């Protein structure tokens, strides 16, 4: 429903701008995320949530209170939190005897749950344990997904999409080399573990135009294993991934683009007469006077034959 069709219309220009900002946009900005704790949480989970919140700033909200929520049984409180803080992503940490060190990552669509994945935090080293310089606030990270399981397992495919949504910021067309400052690596091992590593990109002198690139681990270092998942239905996921008409590219005939972004075009030409093509003029290729005379006499004979045929066909 648009702003003009609302029952309670905005009374001020500022209120109208706020409502228009909340409307669906053609190009969406970075998604907001909320970080909160369950009924009980461990020190490991609190520190992990704080580290991910630092990476998500300023597009995140960290809630300090504990919440009596069992998210896989009742998701309504989480939907209310996301609606209140205008967040499309959430991360919840909980700790219990049955499921210790539990982390739930999920997404919303139209203020309702789209999908969520439950992870077990096996080992963790925080940002504070790495005595190195940190990254700039609000920097756009470079995400690396290593391992064939990211494309083979449906659960890991959904988790990969969540991580991309979680760390994605504003859309940019070009990136300069100095702008790549932070790299997050996600490794899916054959034994079912998910290893998360965070690095700072250092550009050192190499004696050439291109610098030497080095990676310095800044934390956090986390090892996950998959527990429960709640994936979206095909119809709901199709509706959530629907693109507006303005972003749909109209396919042009005989024009294609490869994986590297290079545009290729195909041109269709008419039938060419090879004998009439202009070649390089050389003295050795010039016709002699005898050849020119023979060609003229040949043409005269052809014209004479054509005239006789025309007289026979149309005598009047």
ABEGO torsion letter per residue (X at the ends): XBAAABABBBABAAAAAAAAAABBBABBBBBBBBBBBBABBBAAAAAAAAAAAAAAOAABBBBABBBBBBAAABAAAAAAAAAAAGBABBBBBBBBAABBGBBBBBBBBGGBBABBBBBBBABBBBAAABBBBBBBBGBBBBBBBBEAAAAABAAAAAAAAAAAAAABBBBBABBBAAABABBBBBBBBAAGBBBBBBBBBBBBBAGBABBBBBBBBAOBBBBBBBBBBBBBBAAAAAAAABBBAAABBBBBBGBBBBAAGBBBBBBBBBBBBAAABBBBBBAAABBBAAAAAAAAAAAAAAAAAAAAAAAAABAX
